[in-house]
Amino acid sequence: MTLSIEELKAALTVPQQKAAWLIHQNELSDNIEGSRRSYEDIANDVGVDVRTLYNWRKQDRNFIAYKNAIADVTLYSYRDEVDAMLMKLIRGGNNGIGSIKALQLYYQMIGKLVSKQEMTIVNEDERRTKRLTDEEVSEQLAKLNETIH
């Protein structure tokens, strides 16, 4: 059973909620601006020991799920911007030539391009090759010739 973000939030204390947001913002700022705060700084802001913060991050399923839900909401909030970038790449950006990768991604997103994989399991008896008689070889060659001509 998957809990909603509101249900996850209700399962946490106020310091846990604040810590989840601070950790998420810290991860974003590290990737975007190159500035990252320590977990000790975040623990101090929240009013807990750094070990408590570690336990929440690594062992508390509700905390982890809430932090992931925050990340999902943030990711979805960029959807319009990402869609606009994708369309710019499809239309050719600055050089007028559309990106094949962008087109592929677009078709995958709308379900028109699906990757299919097949796996065949062959038992030991089927793996052994069967020797064909001269007559069987001649018959199969005749069939091939018919399809070619």
VONU-591122 format. One record per residue (C-alpha): residue in three letters; z, y, x; chain; residue number from 1. Coordinates in steps of 0.001 Angstrom, whole numbers. Example, Ala and Ser with C-alpha at 12.3 -4.5 7.8 and 13.67 -1.06 7.14 Angstrom:
// VONU-591122
Ala; 7800; -4500; 12300; A; 1
Ser; 7140; -1060; 13670; A; 2
***
This chain:
// VONU-591122
Met; 0; 0; 0; A; 1
Thr; -1018; 3362; 1416; A; 2
Leu; 1255; 6302; 781; A; 3
Ser; -74; 9791; 70; A; 4
Ile; 675; 12615; 2466; A; 5
Glu; 3220; 13969; -38; A; 6
Glu; 4975; 10594; -235; A; 7
Leu; 5045; 10320; 3548; A; 8
Lys; 6424; 13844; 3838; A; 9
Ala; 9164; 13033; 1329; A; 10
Ala; 10163; 10004; 3423; A; 11
Leu; 10841; 12214; 6463; A; 12
Thr; 13533; 14699; 7358; A; 13
Val; 12648; 18373; 7763; A; 14
Pro; 12906; 18105; 11586; A; 15
Gln; 10534; 15101; 11522; A; 16
Gln; 8035; 17021; 9382; A; 17
Lys; 8166; 19990; 11747; A; 18
Ala; 7846; 17723; 14803; A; 19
Ala; 4769; 16004; 13367; A; 20
Trp; 3055; 19373; 12829; A; 21
Leu; 4049; 20660; 16268; A; 22
Ile; 2797; 17509; 17995; A; 23
His; -484; 17676; 16098; A; 24
Gln; -953; 21369; 16942; A; 25
Asn; -69; 20605; 20556; A; 26
Glu; -2768; 17928; 20740; A; 27
Leu; -5344; 20306; 19258; A; 28
Ser; -4441; 23180; 21560; A; 29
Asp; -4653; 20868; 24574; A; 30
Asn; -8150; 19819; 23634; A; 31
Ile; -9325; 23273; 22587; A; 32
Glu; -7494; 25801; 24730; A; 33
Gly; -6264; 23690; 27631; A; 34
Ser; -2619; 24630; 27077; A; 35
Arg; -161; 21880; 26258; A; 36
Arg; 3559; 22011; 25589; A; 37
Ser; 5899; 19267; 26748; A; 38
Tyr; 7581; 16865; 24347; A; 39
Glu; 10874; 18267; 25591; A; 40
Asp; 9847; 21747; 24391; A; 41
Ile; 8863; 20346; 20991; A; 42
Ala; 12139; 18394; 20744; A; 43
Asn; 14069; 21593; 21520; A; 44
Asp; 12131; 23519; 18853; A; 45
Val; 12968; 20841; 16304; A; 46
Gly; 16589; 20530; 17414; A; 47
Val; 16593; 16895; 18552; A; 48
Asp; 16845; 15009; 21807; A; 49
Val; 13550; 14173; 23539; A; 50
Arg; 14446; 10469; 23209; A; 51
Thr; 14737; 10869; 19423; A; 52
Leu; 11304; 12484; 19373; A; 53
Tyr; 9966; 9588; 21454; A; 54
Asn; 11406; 7067; 18981; A; 55
Trp; 9799; 8872; 16062; A; 56
Arg; 6427; 9001; 17841; A; 57
Lys; 6447; 5363; 18916; A; 58
Gln; 8550; 3449; 16362; A; 59
Asp; 8849; 5311; 13055; A; 60
Arg; 5952; 4129; 10892; A; 61
Asn; 6365; 6907; 8333; A; 62
Phe; 6403; 9563; 11058; A; 63
Ile; 3298; 8084; 12685; A; 64
Ala; 1508; 7787; 9323; A; 65
Tyr; 2432; 11373; 8391; A; 66
Lys; 1195; 12706; 11744; A; 67
Asn; -2063; 10750; 11265; A; 68
Ala; -2407; 12126; 7725; A; 69
Ile; -2033; 15659; 9089; A; 70
Ala; -4788; 14896; 11606; A; 71
Asp; -7029; 13585; 8817; A; 72
Val; -6517; 16735; 6733; A; 73
Thr; -7342; 18885; 9756; A; 74
Leu; -10434; 16828; 10496; A; 75
Tyr; -11667; 17069; 6906; A; 76
Ser; -11135; 20837; 6953; A; 77
Tyr; -13931; 21112; 9547; A; 78
Arg; -16458; 19249; 7384; A; 79
Asp; -18543; 22311; 6465; A; 80
Glu; -18754; 23430; 10086; A; 81
Val; -19714; 19950; 11278; A; 82
Asp; -22323; 19589; 8540; A; 83
Ala; -23818; 22952; 9523; A; 84
Met; -24004; 21879; 13179; A; 85
Leu; -25623; 18587; 12199; A; 86
Met; -28254; 20359; 10102; A; 87
Lys; -28953; 22778; 12969; A; 88
Leu; -29547; 19818; 15292; A; 89
Ile; -31762; 18104; 12713; A; 90
Arg; -33846; 21279; 12275; A; 91
Gly; -34292; 21654; 16007; A; 92
Gly; -31681; 24183; 17072; A; 93
Asn; -33091; 26714; 19517; A; 94
Asn; -36077; 24723; 20771; A; 95
Gly; -37545; 23701; 17404; A; 96
Ile; -37391; 19971; 18186; A; 97
Gly; -35008; 17991; 16024; A; 98
Ser; -32495; 15665; 17626; A; 99
Ile; -33245; 11986; 17067; A; 100
Lys; -29522; 11189; 17339; A; 101
Ala; -28716; 13800; 14693; A; 102
Leu; -31365; 12350; 12398; A; 103
Gln; -30008; 8846; 12967; A; 104
Leu; -26483; 10001; 12180; A; 105
Tyr; -27676; 11759; 9030; A; 106
Tyr; -29439; 8655; 7738; A; 107
Gln; -26392; 6521; 8541; A; 108
Met; -24147; 8962; 6668; A; 109
Ile; -26276; 8836; 3524; A; 110
Gly; -26619; 5056; 3698; A; 111
Lys; -30358; 4916; 4409; A; 112
Leu; -29919; 3447; 7885; A; 113
Val; -27662; 441; 8161; A; 114
Ser; -27018; -1592; 11261; A; 115
Lys; -27123; -5281; 10518; A; 116
Gln; -25974; -8079; 12730; A; 117
Glu; -26323; -11774; 12162; A; 118
Met; -24363; -14493; 13820; A; 119
Thr; -25466; -18101; 13781; A; 120
Ile; -23099; -20872; 14686; A; 121
Val; -24854; -23910; 16060; A; 122
Asn; -23044; -27195; 16448; A; 123
Glu; -23527; -29501; 19427; A; 124
Asp; -26063; -31773; 17669; A; 125
Glu; -28290; -28838; 16657; A; 126
Arg; -28197; -27439; 20184; A; 127
Arg; -29971; -30445; 21601; A; 128
Thr; -33697; -30027; 21507; A; 129
Lys; -35748; -32457; 19564; A; 130
Arg; -38832; -33794; 21269; A; 131
Leu; -41914; -33419; 19138; A; 132
Thr; -44641; -35998; 18987; A; 133
Asp; -48197; -35077; 19888; A; 134
Glu; -49068; -35241; 16203; A; 135
Glu; -46239; -32802; 15242; A; 136
Val; -47328; -30366; 17958; A; 137
Ser; -50933; -30527; 16715; A; 138
Glu; -49821; -29882; 13118; A; 139
Gln; -47752; -26834; 14088; A; 140
Leu; -50576; -25438; 16237; A; 141
Ala; -52968; -25859; 13305; A; 142
Lys; -50567; -23937; 11037; A; 143
Leu; -50296; -21127; 13597; A; 144
Asn; -54060; -20915; 13905; A; 145
Glu; -54375; -20652; 10113; A; 146
Thr; -51964; -17719; 9968; A; 147
Ile; -53710; -15914; 12821; A; 148
His; -57220; -16248; 11418; A; 149
***
